[in-house]
Amino acid sequence: MKKRWMLIVVMITAISALFVFGCKDETELPTPFELLNDYLTASGMDLGTLLTDWIIAPDVLHDSRTDYYVMDIRTSDKDGNGITDYYDGHVPGAVFSSLGSIVTDAQAANPSDPIVVVCYTGQSAGHAVMALRLSGFENAMVLKWGMSGWHSDFDLWTGNTAQLDHASWIAPPGEIVAAETFNYPTINTDLTSGAAILAERVNAMLAGNFQGIMPIDVLDNTTDYFINNYWGEADVTTYGNINGAFRIKPLVLSNLDPSGTVVTYCWTGQTSSMITAYLTILGYEAKSLKFGSNGMIYDNLPADGHKWSASMDYDYDTSDPTLHILTTYMNENSMTIDDLFTGWIIGPDSLVQVLDDNYVMDIRTSDKDDNGTIDYYDGHVPGSVFSSLGTIVDDAVAADKPIVVVCYTGQSAGHAVMALRLSGYPDARVLKWGMSGWHSDFDLWTGNCAQFDHANWGPAPGDIAANQNFNPPMIDSDTTDGATLLAERVSYMLENGFQGVPGLDVLDAPTDYFINNYWAEADVITYGNIQGAYRIKPLVLDNLNASETVVTYCWTGQTSSMMTAYLTILGYNATSLKFGVNGIIYDDLTGHKWVASMDYDYDISNP
């Protein structure tokens, strides 16, 4: 019996050993932190690389302004005047953004133009630039000193410099705590790829807003923080340091304590903002000491060093916040340019098959054939009701089906459909080619197709002007409610009627207009373009010059009519090139081309 028991013990021991050693052979999965950190290193996004050429002085930006895409993230109202600070004044050509939306908004930048981010003091911009650099915009930069450095009207630096002479500041030569080794932080995620974790962590950092702390809060409670003096050793010897601070430069992650709040301080709070954003993304609880040593030992710093002195007082632009109110409301209510241009047109051959399922509104109010009868009564799509461009929104309340708007050629109907889509009728559509496409008795297309062979049409492969950034338009309104403002602007657009210009007028005087070729790049290469034209597709409002008449041209004048109505509502002086390139290079076209009417039946009404 005893032998049997000993045998059982030996077998259990052997099995246990096999299990233990077998487990040791298995490879442990990397932690999310390790996945992220390894990915950053392998992708050339280590901190040393990220802190290379990351900041630009205001004088450098001023002297080469058009070489950069400037984004302003000042979304507060620091002076309490009821206007977001960006609109009070910004670097000329700067576009409005926010820390939370900076990565998304940056998609509008020309890939060849480095991005410069402007904030109040150059500090919160560090979080934005770190996010951008980790999201594919490797040349993004902070405007040094922020808008405070651009003009004294926005100076938030002078009032935040200080000589605190605090007991927790150790005088030169300083006394730095010896570096220690700690574990790495834990990142909570279910993702298993470095790239995916990075994107998630960048979003989390931006959603958490700027993480900063005032110097006095740290000096009064030094033991509450893990403090890193991000200076050279010689600088500590010269100026001293916060009591209990480490000096971890270059940054070694294993020397940071993930169980505490890591406060990094530098000279101005600008470098430490970049580092704080980086550490937050890696899973640390991190904060940047605001205004750096300028906010603690300002008088001790040399004038030619890392010290705030004065604003440059460069010119700045002001903008109307009304446009921001309007576009924000539209974007929040599914009225983006993509929303508005989805399913906006229907061909006559399609409409004739589903006529009973649509509410057709005819806005032909003229007497084009001079027979003394309004053209609608001469003949219209069966079952259609009479309306006008000016009354289309009011008349649409009677609709009990999706709306289709009919005009002469499909062009002025674009203005009407844009108004309807912005007024609660998101399914409204243009009848392609208008009544001209329905029956040849009303054909106004054939006589307007032309091959001009004009000297101001640049032949293939075209020569498109490089896109630039411009100031936004001003909207004359005291309205501050988005919905009310939109209704006001839609009414304004309708009251002013269809805005169109003949192709020959533009060809004869292209410099009188800001011309946008609303084509794909391949189409320009195939057909050429009007001399001096830009190609802004997808539409980027910052690339439109609000001080000029914006002429949009497309294939037929139908898309450009929709676009013109949209721009007019946003405050631009806009017009649509009538009949598009069908009216300029008709013979050259192989598609998007007027052919013939369908000659469907139409109704005649007694006027």
KETITOR-122143 format. One line per field, with one value per residue (C-alpha): residue in three letters; z, x, y. Coordinates in steps of 0.5 Angstrom, whole numbers, m for minus. Layout:
BEGIN
aa	c(ALA  ...)
up	c(Z  ...)
east	c(X  ...)
north	c(Y  ...)
***
This chain:
BEGIN
aa	c(MET  LYS  LYS  ARG  TRP  MET  LEU  ILE  VAL  VAL  MET  ILE  THR  ALA  ILE  SER  ALA  LEU  PHE  VAL  PHE  GLY  CYS  LYS  ASP  GLU  THR  GLU  LEU  PRO  THR  PRO  PHE  GLU  LEU  LEU  ASN  ASP  TYR  LEU  THR  ALA  SER  GLY  MET  ASP  LEU  GLY  THR  LEU  LEU  THR  ASP  TRP  ILE  ILE  ALA  PRO  ASP  VAL  LEU  HIS  ASP  SER  ARG  THR  ASP  TYR  TYR  VAL  MET  ASP  ILE  ARG  THR  SER  ASP  LYS  ASP  GLY  ASN  GLY  ILE  THR  ASP  TYR  TYR  ASP  GLY  HIS  VAL  PRO  GLY  ALA  VAL  PHE  SER  SER  LEU  GLY  SER  ILE  VAL  THR  ASP  ALA  GLN  ALA  ALA  ASN  PRO  SER  ASP  PRO  ILE  VAL  VAL  VAL  CYS  TYR  THR  GLY  GLN  SER  ALA  GLY  HIS  ALA  VAL  MET  ALA  LEU  ARG  LEU  SER  GLY  PHE  GLU  ASN  ALA  MET  VAL  LEU  LYS  TRP  GLY  MET  SER  GLY  TRP  HIS  SER  ASP  PHE  ASP  LEU  TRP  THR  GLY  ASN  THR  ALA  GLN  LEU  ASP  HIS  ALA  SER  TRP  ILE  ALA  PRO  PRO  GLY  GLU  ILE  VAL  ALA  ALA  GLU  THR  PHE  ASN  TYR  PRO  THR  ILE  ASN  THR  ASP  LEU  THR  SER  GLY  ALA  ALA  ILE  LEU  ALA  GLU  ARG  VAL  ASN  ALA  MET  LEU  ALA  GLY  ASN  PHE  GLN  GLY  ILE  MET  PRO  ILE  ASP  VAL  LEU  ASP  ASN  THR  THR  ASP  TYR  PHE  ILE  ASN  ASN  TYR  TRP  GLY  GLU  ALA  ASP  VAL  THR  THR  TYR  GLY  ASN  ILE  ASN  GLY  ALA  PHE  ARG  ILE  LYS  PRO  LEU  VAL  LEU  SER  ASN  LEU  ASP  PRO  SER  GLY  THR  VAL  VAL  THR  TYR  CYS  TRP  THR  GLY  GLN  THR  SER  SER  MET  ILE  THR  ALA  TYR  LEU  THR  ILE  LEU  GLY  TYR  GLU  ALA  LYS  SER  LEU  LYS  PHE  GLY  SER  ASN  GLY  MET  ILE  TYR  ASP  ASN  LEU  PRO  ALA  ASP  GLY  HIS  LYS  TRP  SER  ALA  SER  MET  ASP  TYR  ASP  TYR  ASP  THR  SER  ASP  PRO  THR  LEU  HIS  ILE  LEU  THR  THR  TYR  MET  ASN  GLU  ASN  SER  MET  THR  ILE  ASP  ASP  LEU  PHE  THR  GLY  TRP  ILE  ILE  GLY  PRO  ASP  SER  LEU  VAL  GLN  VAL  LEU  ASP  ASP  ASN  TYR  VAL  MET  ASP  ILE  ARG  THR  SER  ASP  LYS  ASP  ASP  ASN  GLY  THR  ILE  ASP  TYR  TYR  ASP  GLY  HIS  VAL  PRO  GLY  SER  VAL  PHE  SER  SER  LEU  GLY  THR  ILE  VAL  ASP  ASP  ALA  VAL  ALA  ALA  ASP  LYS  PRO  ILE  VAL  VAL  VAL  CYS  TYR  THR  GLY  GLN  SER  ALA  GLY  HIS  ALA  VAL  MET  ALA  LEU  ARG  LEU  SER  GLY  TYR  PRO  ASP  ALA  ARG  VAL  LEU  LYS  TRP  GLY  MET  SER  GLY  TRP  HIS  SER  ASP  PHE  ASP  LEU  TRP  THR  GLY  ASN  CYS  ALA  GLN  PHE  ASP  HIS  ALA  ASN  TRP  GLY  PRO  ALA  PRO  GLY  ASP  ILE  ALA  ALA  ASN  GLN  ASN  PHE  ASN  PRO  PRO  MET  ILE  ASP  SER  ASP  THR  THR  ASP  GLY  ALA  THR  LEU  LEU  ALA  GLU  ARG  VAL  SER  TYR  MET  LEU  GLU  ASN  GLY  PHE  GLN  GLY  VAL  PRO  GLY  LEU  ASP  VAL  LEU  ASP  ALA  PRO  THR  ASP  TYR  PHE  ILE  ASN  ASN  TYR  TRP  ALA  GLU  ALA  ASP  VAL  ILE  THR  TYR  GLY  ASN  ILE  GLN  GLY  ALA  TYR  ARG  ILE  LYS  PRO  LEU  VAL  LEU  ASP  ASN  LEU  ASN  ALA  SER  GLU  THR  VAL  VAL  THR  TYR  CYS  TRP  THR  GLY  GLN  THR  SER  SER  MET  MET  THR  ALA  TYR  LEU  THR  ILE  LEU  GLY  TYR  ASN  ALA  THR  SER  LEU  LYS  PHE  GLY  VAL  ASN  GLY  ILE  ILE  TYR  ASP  ASP  LEU  THR  GLY  HIS  LYS  TRP  VAL  ALA  SER  MET  ASP  TYR  ASP  TYR  ASP  ILE  SER  ASN  PRO)
up	c(0  2  m5  m9  m5  m7  m14  m14  m11  m16  m22  m19  m18  m26  m28  m25  m27  m34  m34  m30  m35  m41  m39  m39  m46  m48  m51  m46  m50  m50  m46  m50  m47  m50  m57  m57  m55  m60  m66  m64  m64  m71  m74  m72  m67  m61  m57  m60  m67  m65  m61  m68  m71  m67  m66  m71  m68  m70  m74  m78  m80  m81  m86  m90  m88  m95  m94  m88  m86  m80  m75  m69  m63  m59  m57  m51  m50  m45  m45  m44  m50  m52  m58  m59  m59  m66  m69  m65  m68  m71  m76  m83  m86  m80  m80  m74  m70  m63  m59  m60  m67  m70  m73  m77  m79  m81  m87  m90  m91  m97  m96  m98  m93  m86  m81  m75  m69  m66  m59  m53  m51  m55  m49  m51  m58  m56  m55  m61  m65  m61  m64  m71  m71  m69  m74  m80  m80  m78  m80  m76  m71  m65  m66  m61  m55  m59  m61  m55  m59  m65  m62  m55  m56  m54  m49  m44  m42  m39  m33  m32  m31  m24  m19  m13  m9  m6  m1  m5  m10  m9  m11  m15  m16  m15  m12  m17  m14  m17  m22  m20  m24  m25  m28  m34  m34  m36  m42  m42  m49  m53  m59  m61  m66  m64  m70  m67  m60  m62  m66  m60  m55  m59  m59  m51  m50  m54  m51  m44  m46  m44  m38  m34  m27  m25  m21  m15  m14  m15  m11  m5  m5  m8  m5  m9  m16  m19  m22  m28  m29  m37  m37  m38  m32  m33  m33  m26  m24  m26  m24  m19  m19  m15  m9  m10  m18  m22  m28  m34  m40  m45  m43  m40  m39  m34  m30  m29  m24  m27  m20  m19  m23  m27  m28  m33  m33  m38  m39  m42  m41  m49  m49  m43  m46  m52  m47  m43  m49  m51  m44  m43  m50  m47  m41  m36  m31  m34  m33  m36  m31  m34  m36  m34  m30  m33  m28  m22  m23  m29  m26  m26  m33  m38  m43  m49  m46  m46  m43  m45  m47  m52  m57  m64  m66  m73  m77  m75  m78  m75  m77  m76  m71  m75  m80  m75  m72  m78  m81  m74  m74  m81  m79  m73  m77  m83  m87  m89  m97  m97  m94  m99  m105  m104  m109  m111  m118  m122  m130  m134  m135  m128  m126  m131  m128  m121  m123  m118  m112  m113  m111  m118  m117  m123  m122  m129  m129  m135  m142  m146  m152  m152  m153  m147  m143  m137  m139  m134  m137  m144  m142  m135  m133  m131  m124  m123  m119  m120  m116  m116  m114  m109  m106  m107  m99  m97  m103  m101  m94  m99  m101  m98  m102  m104  m108  m115  m118  m125  m129  m136  m136  m129  m127  m123  m120  m116  m112  m111  m108  m104  m101  m100  m97  m92  m90  m88  m95  m95  m101  m105  m112  m119  m125  m129  m136  m133  m138  m144  m142  m142  m148  m154  m155  m149  m151  m149  m148  m156  m157  m151  m153  m156  m158  m157  m158  m154  m152  m145  m145  m143  m147  m144  m139  m136  m131  m125  m120  m113  m108  m103  m96  m95  m90  m89  m92  m87  m86  m84  m79  m71  m71  m66  m67  m72  m74  m75  m78  m83  m85  m86  m91  m95  m96  m98  m103  m106  m106  m110  m115  m119  m120  m126  m131  m139  m140  m145  m140  m136  m141  m144  m137  m132  m128  m126  m122  m117  m122  m119  m123  m120  m123  m121  m123  m128  m132  m132  m135  m140  m142  m139  m136  m136  m135  m128  m125  m118  m117  m110  m110  m105  m103  m98  m96  m93  m101  m103  m104  m101  m103  m110  m114  m114  m120  m120  m126  m128  m133  m134  m129  m125  m120  m120  m119  m112  m110  m112  m108  m102  m102  m103  m96  m93  m95  m101  m107  m112  m119  m123  m130  m134  m138  m135  m140  m145  m147  m148  m150  m153  m158  m154  m149  m149  m143  m138  m145  m147  m152  m154  m150  m148  m151  m146  m145  m142  m139  m141  m136  m137  m134)
east	c(0  6  9  3  2  9  8  2  6  12  7  3  10  12  6  6  13  11  6  10  16  11  8  15  16  10  11  8  3  6  2  m2  4  9  5  4  11  14  10  12  19  19  15  20  15  20  20  27  24  17  21  25  23  16  16  16  17  12  17  19  11  10  15  13  6  3  8  4  m3  m5  m10  m13  m15  m18  m25  m26  m28  m22  m24  m32  m34  m39  m35  m30  m23  m21  m26  m24  m17  m13  m7  m9  m11  m12  m18  m22  m21  m21  m16  m22  m23  m15  m14  m20  m20  m13  m15  m17  m10  m6  m1  5  4  6  1  2  m3  m4  m7  m7  1  4  2  m4  m2  3  m2  m5  1  3  m3  m2  5  3  m3  1  2  9  11  6  9  7  7  12  8  2  m3  0  7  3  0  m1  m8  m8  m2  m4  4  6  1  3  10  12  18  15  22  18  21  20  25  32  37  43  47  40  39  36  33  37  33  30  27  19  14  11  4  m2  m7  m14  m16  m18  m14  m8  m4  0  m3  m10  m8  m4  m11  m15  m10  m9  m17  m17  m12  m15  m22  m19  m17  m10  m7  m4  m2  0  7  4  0  6  11  6  5  11  10  4  7  13  16  21  25  26  33  40  44  48  41  40  47  45  38  36  30  24  25  24  25  28  32  30  33  33  27  27  20  23  25  18  13  6  3  4  2  8  9  14  17  21  22  16  11  11  16  13  6  9  12  5  1  6  6  m2  m2  3  m2  1  m3  1  1  5  7  4  9  15  20  18  12  17  24  22  27  33  32  37  34  37  35  28  24  18  19  14  9  11  4  3  m3  m9  m15  m22  m28  m35  m38  m44  m41  m39  m46  m49  m44  m44  m51  m51  m46  m49  m56  m54  m53  m46  m44  m44  m51  m53  m50  m53  m58  m60  m62  m66  m66  m73  m73  m73  m78  m83  m83  m84  m88  m94  m89  m86  m89  m87  m86  m85  m82  m82  m85  m83  m85  m79  m83  m87  m94  m97  m97  m93  m89  m91  m98  m96  m94  m91  m90  m96  m99  m94  m96  m94  m89  m83  m76  m78  m84  m81  m80  m87  m91  m87  m91  m97  m92  m94  m89  m81  m80  m78  m77  m77  m74  m72  m65  m64  m60  m64  m68  m61  m62  m69  m67  m61  m66  m71  m66  m64  m71  m73  m74  m67  m70  m72  m69  m67  m70  m64  m64  m70  m77  m72  m70  m78  m80  m77  m82  m79  m71  m67  m61  m59  m58  m54  m49  m42  m35  m32  m24  m23  m16  m17  m19  m12  m12  m11  m7  m9  m6  m10  m8  m5  m10  m9  m12  m17  m21  m28  m34  m38  m45  m49  m54  m55  m58  m55  m59  m57  m64  m66  m60  m60  m68  m66  m60  m64  m69  m64  m61  m68  m70  m64  m66  m62  m54  m51  m46  m45  m39  m37  m37  m32  m28  m27  m25  m23  m19  m25  m27  m25  m26  m27  m27  m31  m28  m24  m16  m17  m22  m18  m12  m17  m20  m16  m19  m21  m14  m13  m18  m17  m20  m23  m26  m28  m30  m26  m29  m22  m19  m25  m23  m29  m27  m28  m34  m34  m36  m36  m37  m38  m41  m48  m49  m53  m48  m45  m52  m53  m46  m47  m54  m50  m44  m49  m52  m46  m44  m40  m42  m43  m45  m46  m43  m49  m49  m42  m37  m43  m43  m35  m32  m39  m35  m30  m34  m35  m39  m44  m46  m53  m56  m64  m70  m74  m81  m85  m92  m94  m100  m103  m107  m111  m108)
north	c(0  5  3  5  12  13  12  16  22  21  21  28  31  29  32  38  39  38  43  48  48  47  54  57  55  59  67  72  77  84  89  95  99  95  95  102  104  99  102  109  107  103  108  114  117  117  123  126  125  129  134  136  143  143  150  156  164  169  173  167  165  173  173  167  166  163  157  155  152  156  153  157  153  159  157  161  168  170  178  176  180  175  173  167  170  167  172  178  177  171  171  173  167  162  157  156  149  146  142  136  137  139  132  132  139  138  134  140  142  142  136  140  146  145  146  151  151  157  158  163  162  157  151  148  148  143  138  139  139  132  129  132  129  122  122  123  131  130  137  140  146  150  158  160  164  163  169  173  173  175  182  185  185  178  178  173  172  178  177  170  171  172  172  167  167  160  156  150  153  150  156  154  150  146  139  134  127  121  117  111  105  104  100  102  104  100  102  99  97  91  93  89  93  99  103  102  103  110  113  111  114  120  121  120  125  130  129  130  137  141  138  144  146  153  153  155  149  145  149  149  141  138  132  131  130  126  133  132  138  138  142  141  139  146  150  147  149  156  157  151  147  145  141  134  134  129  131  126  129  126  122  115  112  107  113  116  114  111  111  119  125  127  134  136  143  147  154  156  151  150  144  141  141  137  132  132  130  124  121  122  118  113  112  116  121  127  135  141  146  152  158  154  157  164  163  162  165  170  176  171  169  172  177  173  166  163  169  172  179  182  181  183  187  184  185  181  179  179  175  175  169  169  164  160  159  158  152  149  149  146  141  138  137  133  139  138  139  131  131  136  133  126  124  131  129  125  124  124  117  115  120  118  111  113  120  118  117  124  131  135  143  147  154  156  163  167  167  164  164  170  168  171  165  163  157  152  153  152  145  141  134  131  132  138  144  151  155  159  160  165  161  154  153  156  152  146  145  142  136  129  126  127  133  134  141  143  149  150  147  144  150  154  148  147  154  151  144  147  151  146  141  146  147  140  137  133  128  134  133  137  134  133  137  141  141  141  134  132  134  138  143  146  145  151  146  145  152  154  148  151  150  156  155  161  163  163  156  152  146  139  137  144  148  149  155  152  153  158  160  166  169  167  172  176  175  181  179  180  173  168  162  157  155  162  164  159  160  168  166  161  167  172  167  166  173  175  169  165  167  165  168  166  162  167  173  169  167  174  176  171  175  179  172  167  161  154  148  143  137  131  132  127  131  137  133  130  137  143  148  156  160  162  157  153  146  146  139  137  144  147  154  156  156  160  168  171  178  176  173  166  163  155  151  144  140  142  148  144  142  149  152  148  150  157  157  154  159  165  162  162  169  169  173  167  165  159  158  157  151  149  146  144  151  152  145  141  138  135  132  125  124  129  132  134  130  130  131  125  127  125  127  133  137  144  148  154  160)
***
